[in-house]
Amino acid sequence: MAEVKQDNRMVRYFKETRAELKKVNWPTRREARNLTLLVLGMTIAFAILLGVIFDPLALWLFRGILVEPRDPLRIIIGLVASVVGLAALVVGLRRQ
């Protein structure tokens, strides 16, 4: 009986990887450019959103809770925001 020689694991890994890469539906240059621009645009938009809206709001909220005499309005807003955030986290984790 003739013995069949098997490839070692590294050779088999690279052969299988090459076979899988041949199955990939690669985007065209135009699609790749458009998707890259979309990602950059969303990144800039969220950076502006975080820097212009949420950062000053968080600063106002935490300054009222931690630095200035305890402002009940800011404490309530902070508690509500925390509860809403935790609820969103729980809902998000349950969907997985």
PEBEL-V898313 format. One line per field, one symbol per residue. ss: DSSP state (H for helix, E for strand, L for the rest). phi: phi as a letter, one per 40 degrees, with the letter a starting at -180 (. if undefined). burial: I if it has 24 or more other ideal C-beta (glycine too) atoms within 12 Angstrom, else O. A space follows every 50 residues. Layout:
BEGIN
ss = ???
phi = ???
burial = ???
END
This chain:
BEGIN
ss = LLLLLLLLHHHHHHHHHHHHHHHLLLLLHHHHHHHHHHHHHHHHHHHHHH HHHHHHHHHHHHHHHHHLLLLHHHHHHHHHHHHHHHHHHHHHHHLL
phi = .cccccccccccdcccccccccccccccccccccccccccccccccccdc ccbcccccccccccccbcddcdcccccccccccccccccccccccc
burial = OOOOOOOOOOOOOOOOOOOOOOOOOOOOOOOOOOOOOOOOOOOOOOOOOO OOOOOOOOOOIOOOOOOOOOOOOIOOOIOOOOOOOOOOOOOOOOOO
END
